[in-house]
Amino acid sequence: MTRSVQALAYARPSSLESSQVGPSLGLETAGGLTPRGAEAHPRFFAGFLSDPRIAARGLLAVADVAAARYYQRTLPASLDPVVTGNGDRLRFESFSGCCGVYARLDVLREGLDGQETGHGTTNVDVNAPLREALSRITADDPLHLRVGPEEMAVTTLDGPVVEKKVPLPDRWLRGFAEAQVASARFDLRAELTAAQAVAFLRSLPRSSPSGRGARWVVASGGSLRPTTRPVPGAVCLPGPERLVALQRVLRDATALRVYGPVADGAAAASAWEVVLPGMRLTLTLSPDSARGFSGEGGVLEALATDDAAADAELVSVLLAWEPRIEPASLAEQAGLSVERVRAALTRLGTAGRVGYDLADAAYFHRELPYDADRAERHNPRLVAARRLAGEGAVSLDGSRATVASGDRRYQVRESGSAFTCTCQWWADYRGRRGPCKHALAVRMVRRGATVAGGVR
């Protein structure tokens, strides 16, 4: 597995301290992007939290996921959460080390009592002493929040820094993109009251027997009940123990919303959103505890066409750190169809430049602070498909095609957006994890995509 090391440089450790205005939570930022360009330590917010105890527990839940591995637990994992300022809210995001759980805490306008938030994205330092201090917040006394350096310190940050070096696997980068693509296909399947949510989540096992298949739940009588098969309206609950981070905020929940795709019999990703006063905490689960988001293949179609690449470049100019991105509005501004804009947003999601908010049913602008092009350059199926197309291994014959790969020949048949292939990948997944490399190569050649020279 390809990986690099990301160096996160902070001016000082994040901390919870006493100040003239009472307790003050200072979250230090590393390098990130803002409307002004790259900044070493961007400053997004200074004000008060409306519900400091709830916010502290929500932030700890996001940090829990960042430090967790729900599969192969013996391997280390920890990446400081990402924070995005969208003008009217702060979003804290993290991804588990096993690439199977995506977490986001949205602190909305009503949860922030202070100036407007800034715009941009960066990592924030969440260290062990800070976690301990946050866990001790038990009252709702006024708590001042600062995201970024103090006002006077902005111009005096040339001194020593606190540096963290963390592994950044390619599959982690791809997983962030795939989770966003999966979420954009979800619909609201159930909504529980606070009491129903607490009862349901506390009934879940803390561990799952190895080898157990997908679990399913369906709305029934104001709650969720397990079902042995994916009946209409059912939601897949893969690895229910992975929802443990939600336990931190249950006592303050006002509702639980459950999102998922249309059940088709196969294990699927799902999203679980706890509604809190002025905030939302969402966990998105991959289709299986042992299966990260990185191999789902939902982004491959958008990455394989030159149209999407050009459209993404155009659409990216129109992004303005908006908390809600409407494809129809972007289509009108860009002079493109809504379908092409959605494909462009998928491509931008692969670069970490947009996320998806289920509660708003809308994309949002952010710029993840990593070399996001790696997620495209090192996607195994995409790289293999480009090689096959570039080597002339694809022979077209109407709706059929033959792809020469090694000493074998594979038959690919297309019908609209559907495809079949004679390879083992298609036999195993039948398109549920995106196209195989052979089908992807056929589509590249059929659409005249640029395949030489790799990704631009």
C-alpha positions in Angstrom: 0.0 0.0 0.0 1.5 3.3 -1.1 1.7 5.9 1.6 3.5 9.1 2.4 4.1 11.1 5.6 2.3 14.3 6.1 4.0 16.9 8.3 1.5 19.0 10.3 3.2 22.1 11.8 1.3 23.9 14.6 2.4 27.2 16.3 1.7 25.6 19.7 -0.4 22.7 21.0 -4.2 23.2 21.2 -5.3 23.7 24.8 -8.1 24.5 27.2 -7.0 27.4 29.4 -8.4 30.0 31.7 -8.7 33.5 30.4 -10.3 36.9 31.2 -13.5 35.8 29.6 -13.5 32.4 31.3 -12.5 29.0 29.9 -11.0 29.3 26.5 -10.6 26.5 24.0 -7.8 27.3 21.5 -7.6 24.9 18.5 -4.4 25.5 16.7 -4.3 25.2 12.9 -1.7 23.8 10.5 -1.2 24.9 6.9 -4.3 25.2 4.8 -6.1 27.0 2.0 -8.3 30.1 2.3 -9.7 32.6 -0.2 -6.4 34.5 0.2 -4.4 31.4 -0.8 -2.2 29.1 1.2 -1.6 30.1 4.9 0.6 28.5 7.5 -1.9 29.0 10.3 -5.3 30.3 9.1 -7.7 31.8 11.6 -11.4 30.9 11.2 -13.3 31.8 14.3 -13.1 33.6 17.7 -16.3 33.7 19.8 -18.4 31.6 22.2 -20.0 28.2 21.8 -23.7 28.1 22.6 -23.5 24.6 24.1 -19.9 24.0 25.1 -20.4 20.6 26.7 -22.2 19.3 23.6 -19.6 20.8 21.3 -16.7 19.2 23.4 -18.3 15.8 23.2 -18.9 16.1 19.5 -15.4 17.1 18.8 -14.2 14.2 20.9 -16.4 11.9 18.8 -14.7 13.1 15.7 -11.3 12.7 17.3 -12.3 9.2 18.4 -12.9 8.2 14.7 -9.6 9.8 13.6 -7.7 7.7 16.1 -9.6 4.4 15.5 -9.2 1.3 13.4 -12.3 -0.8 13.4 -10.5 -3.4 11.3 -6.9 -4.7 12.0 -7.0 -2.8 15.3 -3.4 -3.5 16.2 -2.1 -1.1 13.5 -1.6 2.5 14.6 -3.9 5.2 13.3 -4.2 8.9 14.0 -4.7 11.9 11.8 -5.8 15.3 13.3 -9.3 16.3 12.2 -9.8 18.7 9.3 -11.8 21.9 10.0 -13.5 23.9 7.3 -14.9 27.4 7.8 -17.9 28.0 5.5 -18.9 31.5 6.6 -21.9 30.4 8.6 -20.6 27.2 10.2 -17.6 25.1 11.2 -17.2 21.6 10.0 -14.9 19.1 11.7 -14.1 16.0 9.7 -12.1 12.8 10.2 -11.6 9.4 8.7 -10.7 6.2 10.5 -7.4 4.6 10.0 -9.0 1.5 8.5 -10.8 3.8 5.9 -14.2 2.5 6.8 -15.8 5.3 8.9 -16.1 9.0 8.0 -17.1 11.4 10.7 -18.2 15.0 10.6 -19.4 17.5 13.2 -21.2 20.5 11.8 -21.4 23.4 14.3 -24.0 25.5 12.7 -24.7 29.3 13.0 -27.0 28.8 16.0 -24.2 26.8 17.8 -21.7 29.7 17.4 -22.1 32.9 19.4 -19.6 35.2 17.9 -18.4 36.7 14.6 -18.9 35.1 11.3 -16.6 32.2 10.6 -13.8 32.5 8.1 -13.4 30.5 5.0 -10.9 27.8 4.3 -9.7 24.3 5.3 -6.9 23.1 7.5 -6.0 20.5 10.1 -6.5 21.2 13.8 -4.4 19.8 16.6 -6.3 17.5 18.9 -3.7 16.1 21.4 -4.0 13.8 24.4 -4.0 16.6 27.1 -6.7 18.5 25.1 -8.8 15.3 24.9 -8.6 14.9 28.6 -9.5 18.5 29.2 -12.5 18.3 26.9 -13.8 15.2 28.6 -13.9 17.2 31.9 -16.3 19.8 30.5 -19.5 18.9 32.3 -21.3 22.2 32.6 -22.6 24.7 30.1 -20.6 27.7 31.5 -19.5 30.1 28.8 -16.7 28.7 26.7 -14.7 30.8 24.3 -13.6 29.1 21.1 -10.7 30.1 19.0 -9.9 28.3 15.8 -6.5 29.5 14.6 -3.9 31.8 16.2 -4.7 34.7 18.5 -5.2 38.0 16.7 -1.9 39.5 18.0 0.0 36.3 17.3 -1.0 36.1 13.6 2.0 38.3 12.6 4.5 36.7 15.1 4.5 33.0 14.1 8.1 32.7 13.1 9.2 30.9 16.2 9.4 27.2 16.9 6.5 25.0 15.9 4.9 21.8 17.1 5.3 19.2 14.3 3.4 16.0 13.9 4.3 13.5 11.2 1.5 11.1 10.3 1.3 8.4 7.7 -1.1 9.3 4.8 -2.0 6.1 2.8 -3.4 6.6 -0.7 -6.4 4.5 0.2 -7.2 7.1 3.0 -7.3 9.8 0.3 -9.4 7.7 -2.0 -11.7 6.8 0.8 -12.5 10.4 1.6 -13.7 10.9 -2.0 -15.6 7.7 -2.1 -17.5 8.5 1.1 -18.7 11.8 -0.4 -19.8 10.1 -3.6 -21.7 7.4 -1.7 -23.5 10.0 0.5 -24.7 11.9 -2.5 -26.7 8.8 -3.5 -28.4 8.4 -0.1 -32.0 9.3 0.8 -33.5 9.7 4.3 -34.8 6.3 5.3 -35.8 6.9 9.0 -36.0 9.6 11.6 -36.2 8.7 15.3 -37.0 10.8 18.3 -34.4 11.4 21.0 -35.7 8.6 23.2 -36.1 6.2 20.4 -32.5 7.0 19.2 -31.0 6.4 22.6 -32.9 3.1 23.0 -31.8 1.8 19.6 -28.2 2.9 19.7 -27.7 1.5 23.2 -29.1 -1.8 22.1 -26.4 -2.3 19.5 -23.6 -4.8 20.2 -20.1 -3.4 20.9 -18.6 -6.1 18.7 -19.7 -8.2 15.8 -18.9 -11.9 15.4 -16.3 -12.5 12.7 -17.7 -13.6 9.4 -21.2 -12.3 10.0 -22.9 -10.9 6.9 -24.6 -7.6 6.5 -27.2 -6.5 9.0 -30.3 -4.6 8.0 -32.8 -2.5 9.9 -36.1 -1.0 8.8 -38.3 1.7 10.3 -41.2 0.2 12.3 -43.5 1.8 14.9 -41.3 4.9 15.4 -38.1 2.9 15.9 -35.8 0.6 13.9 -36.1 -3.2 14.0 -33.7 -5.7 12.6 -34.6 -7.6 9.5 -33.0 -10.7 7.9 -33.3 -9.4 4.4 -33.2 -6.0 2.6 -37.0 -5.3 2.4 -38.1 -2.0 0.8 -37.0 0.9 2.9 -34.4 -1.1 4.7 -31.0 0.3 5.6 -27.8 -1.6 5.8 -26.1 -1.5 9.2 -22.6 -2.9 8.5 -20.5 -3.3 11.7 -22.9 -1.7 14.2 -20.0 -1.5 16.7 -18.6 1.3 14.5 -21.3 3.6 15.7 -19.8 3.7 19.2 -18.6 7.2 18.7 -22.2 8.4 18.7 -22.5 7.3 22.4 -20.6 10.5 23.4 -23.5 12.8 22.4 -26.6 10.6 23.0 -27.7 12.4 26.2 -28.1 15.6 24.2 -29.6 14.2 21.0 -32.9 15.6 19.7 -33.2 13.1 16.8 -31.5 10.4 14.8 -31.7 10.4 11.1 -30.7 7.4 9.0 -29.7 7.6 5.4 -28.9 5.0 2.8 -29.4 3.9 -0.9 -32.2 1.9 -2.3 -31.8 -1.6 -1.0 -30.8 -4.1 -3.7 -29.8 -7.1 -1.7 -26.1 -6.3 -1.4 -24.3 -4.8 1.6 -24.3 -1.0 1.3 -22.9 2.0 3.0 -25.1 4.1 5.3 -25.0 7.3 7.3 -26.2 7.9 10.8 -26.8 11.6 11.8 -27.4 12.6 15.4 -29.2 16.0 15.6 -28.0 18.2 18.5 -28.8 21.7 19.6 -27.0 23.9 17.0 -25.0 21.0 15.7 -25.1 17.7 13.8 -22.8 14.7 14.2 -22.7 12.2 11.3 -21.0 8.9 10.9 -20.9 7.3 7.4 -20.1 3.5 7.4 -18.5 1.5 4.6 -20.5 -1.6 3.4 -18.4 -3.9 5.7 -16.1 -3.5 8.7 -13.3 -5.2 6.7 -14.0 -3.2 3.6 -12.9 0.5 3.4 -14.4 3.1 1.2 -11.2 3.3 -1.0 -12.2 0.4 -3.3 -15.8 1.3 -3.9 -15.1 2.7 -7.4 -17.8 5.4 -7.3 -15.5 8.1 -8.6 -14.0 6.1 -11.5 -16.5 7.1 -14.1 -15.9 10.8 -13.5 -12.2 10.4 -13.5 -12.1 8.5 -16.8 -13.4 11.3 -19.1 -11.8 14.4 -20.4 -15.2 16.2 -20.3 -15.3 15.8 -16.5 -11.7 17.0 -16.2 -12.4 20.2 -18.2 -15.8 20.7 -16.5 -14.2 20.3 -13.1 -11.7 23.0 -13.9 -14.5 25.3 -14.9 -16.7 24.6 -12.0 -13.9 24.9 -9.5 -13.5 28.6 -10.4 -17.1 29.1 -9.4 -16.7 27.6 -5.9 -16.5 30.2 -3.2 -16.3 28.2 0.1 -20.1 28.1 0.0 -21.8 25.9 2.7 -24.4 24.8 0.1 -23.5 24.2 -3.5 -26.5 23.7 -5.8 -25.7 21.8 -9.0 -28.6 23.5 -10.9 -27.2 27.0 -10.0 -23.7 26.0 -11.0 -25.0 24.5 -14.2 -26.6 27.8 -15.1 -23.4 29.8 -14.3 -21.1 27.4 -16.1 -23.4 26.8 -19.1 -23.3 23.0 -18.5 -26.0 20.4 -18.0 -26.7 19.4 -14.4 -25.4 15.9 -15.1 -22.1 17.3 -16.3 -21.9 19.5 -13.2 -22.5 16.5 -10.9 -19.8 14.6 -12.7 -17.5 17.6 -12.2 -18.3 17.7 -8.5 -17.5 14.0 -8.2 -14.1 14.7 -9.7 -13.6 17.7 -7.4 -14.6 15.4 -4.5 -11.8 13.1 -5.5 -9.4 16.0 -5.1 -10.9 16.8 -1.7 -12.4 20.0 -2.9 -16.1 19.3 -2.1 -18.0 17.3 0.4 -21.6 16.3 0.7 -24.0 17.3 3.5 -26.9 14.9 3.8 -29.1 17.2 6.0 -28.9 19.9 3.4 -28.9 17.5 0.5 -26.2 19.7 -1.0 -22.4 19.8 -1.7 -20.1 22.1 0.2 -16.8 23.6 -0.7 -13.6 22.7 1.1 -10.0 22.1 0.2 -8.5 19.2 2.0 -4.9 20.0 3.1 -3.1 17.1 1.2 -1.8 16.3 -2.2 -5.1 15.2 -3.5 -3.9 14.4 -7.0 -2.3 11.3 -5.5 -5.7 9.8 -5.0 -6.2 9.9 -8.7 -2.6 9.0 -9.8 -2.5 5.9 -7.6 -6.0 4.6 -8.0 -5.2 1.0 -9.1 -8.1 0.4 -11.5 -7.8 3.9 -13.0 -4.1 3.5 -13.6 -4.6 0.0 -15.1 -7.4 1.2 -17.4 -5.3 4.1 -18.7 -2.5 1.7 -19.4 -4.8 -0.7 -21.3 -6.4 2.2 -23.3 -3.0 3.8 -24.0 -1.4 0.5 -25.2 -4.2 -0.1 -27.8 -5.5 -3.2 -25.9 -9.2 -2.2 -26.6 -10.9 -3.3 -29.8 -14.4 -1.9 -30.3 -17.2 -3.7 -32.1 -20.5 -1.8 -31.8 -21.8 -2.2 -28.2 -19.2 -4.9 -27.6 -15.5 -4.6 -27.0 -12.5 -6.9 -26.5 -9.8 -6.0 -24.1 -6.4 -7.8 -24.2 -4.9 -8.0 -20.7 -1.8 -10.2 -20.3 -2.4 -13.5 -22.2 -6.2 -13.2 -21.8 -9.0 -11.5 -23.7 -12.0 -10.1 -21.9 -15.4 -9.3 -23.4 -17.1 -6.1 -22.4 -20.7 -5.3 -23.4 -22.3 -1.8 -22.8 -25.9 -0.9 -22.7 -26.4 2.8 -21.8 -24.7 3.3 -18.5 -24.7 -0.5 -17.7 -21.9 -2.9 -18.6 -20.9 -6.5 -18.2 -17.4 -8.0 -18.4 -16.1 -11.6 -18.4 -13.4 -10.8 -15.8 -13.4 -12.1 -12.2 -13.9 -8.6 -10.7 -17.3 -8.2 -12.5 -18.3 -11.8 -11.5 -17.6 -11.0 -7.9 -19.2 -7.6 -7.6 -21.4 -7.1 -10.8 -20.9 -3.4 -10.9 -21.6 -2.7 -7.3 -18.1 -1.4 -6.7 -17.8 0.6 -9.9 -16.4 -0.6 -13.2 -13.6 -3.1 -13.6 -10.5 -1.9 -15.3 -11.5 -3.5 -18.6 -14.9 -1.7 -18.7 -13.2 1.5 -17.7 -10.7 1.2 -20.5 -13.5 0.6 -23.0 -15.3 3.7 -21.9 -12.1 5.8 -22.1 -11.5 4.7 -25.7 -15.2 5.0 -26.7 -15.3 8.6 -25.4 -11.9 9.5 -26.7 -10.4 10.3 -23.3 -6.8 11.3 -23.0 -4.9 8.3 -21.7 -1.3 9.0 -22.5 0.8 10.8 -20.0 -1.3 9.9 -16.9 -3.5 12.3 -15.0 -3.2 16.0 -15.7 
